[in-house]
Amino acid sequence: MSVILVFLLVIAGFAGWWLSHQRLMAKPWLEQGLASDFVGLDRSALPTAKIGLGVFLAVVGCLFALFTSAYFMRMAVSDWQPLPLPRLLWLNTGVLVLSSVALHCTSVAARRGQIDTVRLGLATAGLTTLAFLVGQLMAWRQLTADGYFLASNPANSFFYLITGMHGLHVLGGLVALGRTTTSAWAGTRPERLRLGVELCAMYWHFLLFVWLAIFALLAGWAATFIDICRQMLT
């Protein structure tokens, strides 16, 4: 239960930080300028797509929080035998970080109207994300070759379940990234392209955060951290 609360608090912190940058506390009646400027600002301050994505990410975050809680409860049973973490996951983590950084740079370039940089950044993010998924499949194949099958042990089942669920969300993000990349090459309006890039960047940053939490969980660091916190509170 404590794991879920910690995860939800982190998500709430990110949501609060993001909403604080969306001019929710703005007072347009105290600002000066043309009325047409405020109409355009009001429409673009908080796009509906960003709100929808934020709600979706909150739901996905709760899902992974439940998986994490179940992981901790199940690992307390005597038949739990943790499997060794493939070294390839370290490389995959670095690749996913590069993908997130590429989309962040692409988002900055989209705000500045640098279309060539946007196209390059989207292509880089797509290729690195594909490399991440291929690396995850190779890690699965390595584990099965070593005899760590899905039904051999509860720890194995949780490993394949959690990493597979994360991979499915990455794969779904690739569909949206592909559409945004197509729009960048098709000459879509800069405002619409910028919104698509920002949505992709938000999603990728979230997936990176979730993966880092999963990686810490599978490596045993999360359990150690929680034990230290419990000792400090007692």
Summary of the structure (lengths in Angstrom):
residues: 234
radius of gyration: 20.7
end to end distance: 17.5
largest distance: 69.3
contacts: 668
relative contact order: 0.13
helix: 82%
strand: 0%
